[in-house]
Amino acid sequence: MAREKNPETVPARKRAPRKRASAPAKDVAGPAFVDPQQRATLIARGAYFRAMERGFEPGHELEDWLAAEAQVDAELMRGTGETAHT
């Protein structure tokens, strides 16, 4: 049996829950965002110092670059934002 509608009662509208303001981001240690150009500069500086320690002996440019790249990325992942020159 169908239910009859009562014209005097208006269905109540449900309100959507209010959106809460997002909580401020906590300072969480994690990878620091660095502009790709800034990252390349850090890697180049690290590779330069590696070559300098070796007396700029030719033939190790790629090795210096890859080692400096690994060091910079490790520092960024730790979130220190500073790179050592070793």
Secondary structure per residue as TSV (DSSP state, phi and psi in degrees):
chain	resnum	aa	ss	phi	psi
A	1	M	-	360.0	131.1
A	2	A	-	-77.3	145.3
A	3	R	-	-86.5	134.1
A	4	E	-	-82.7	144.3
A	5	K	-	-85.8	138.3
A	6	N	-	-98.4	114.7
A	7	P	T	-66.9	-16.5
A	8	E	T	-82.9	-20.2
A	9	T	-	-101.0	128.1
A	10	V	-	-103.0	130.0
A	11	P	-	-63.9	137.7
A	12	A	-	-75.2	136.8
A	13	R	-	-88.3	133.3
A	14	K	-	-81.3	136.8
A	15	R	-	-92.4	143.7
A	16	A	-	-72.9	146.2
A	17	P	-	-62.9	146.1
A	18	R	-	-69.6	144.0
A	19	K	-	-80.4	130.1
A	20	R	-	-86.2	148.3
A	21	A	-	-66.0	136.2
A	22	S	-	-66.8	141.8
A	23	A	-	-69.0	145.9
A	24	P	-	-61.0	142.7
A	25	A	-	-65.1	133.6
A	26	K	-	-79.6	151.7
A	27	D	-	-77.7	95.2
A	28	V	-	-105.6	130.5
A	29	A	-	-68.8	127.1
A	30	G	-	-170.1	-173.4
A	31	P	-	-63.1	131.1
A	32	A	-	-83.5	138.2
A	33	F	-	-79.4	127.3
A	34	V	-	-129.8	134.9
A	35	D	-	-56.0	139.8
A	36	P	H	-56.0	-35.9
A	37	Q	H	-66.9	-39.8
A	38	Q	H	-65.8	-39.4
A	39	R	H	-62.1	-45.3
A	40	A	H	-61.9	-37.0
A	41	T	H	-64.9	-42.7
A	42	L	H	-62.7	-40.6
A	43	I	H	-66.6	-44.8
A	44	A	H	-61.1	-41.1
A	45	R	H	-63.7	-43.7
A	46	G	H	-63.4	-40.7
A	47	A	H	-65.7	-37.8
A	48	Y	H	-61.4	-47.6
A	49	F	H	-65.5	-33.8
A	50	R	H	-64.7	-44.2
A	51	A	H	-65.2	-38.7
A	52	M	H	-62.6	-41.9
A	53	E	H	-62.5	-27.1
A	54	R	T	-92.7	0.6
A	55	G	T	80.6	24.9
A	56	F	S	56.2	35.1
A	57	E	-	-64.7	125.8
A	58	P	T	-70.5	159.0
A	59	G	T	99.5	-0.9
A	60	H	-	-120.6	19.4
A	61	E	H	-61.6	-47.1
A	62	L	H	-65.1	-42.5
A	63	E	H	-59.2	-44.1
A	64	D	H	-62.5	-44.0
A	65	W	H	-63.9	-47.2
A	66	L	H	-65.3	-38.4
A	67	A	H	-67.4	-41.1
A	68	A	H	-66.6	-38.6
A	69	E	H	-62.3	-44.1
A	70	A	H	-63.8	-40.1
A	71	Q	H	-66.9	-45.3
A	72	V	H	-62.4	-45.8
A	73	D	H	-63.0	-38.2
A	74	A	H	-64.8	-42.3
A	75	E	H	-64.3	-40.8
A	76	L	H	-66.8	-38.3
A	77	M	H	-67.6	-33.0
A	78	R	H	-72.6	-20.7
A	79	G	T	82.2	16.3
A	80	T	-	-77.7	-32.0
A	81	G	-	77.0	-3.6
A	82	E	-	-119.3	141.7
A	83	T	-	-117.4	142.0
A	84	A	-	-88.0	156.8
A	85	H	-	-106.5	61.5
A	86	T	-	-127.5	360.0
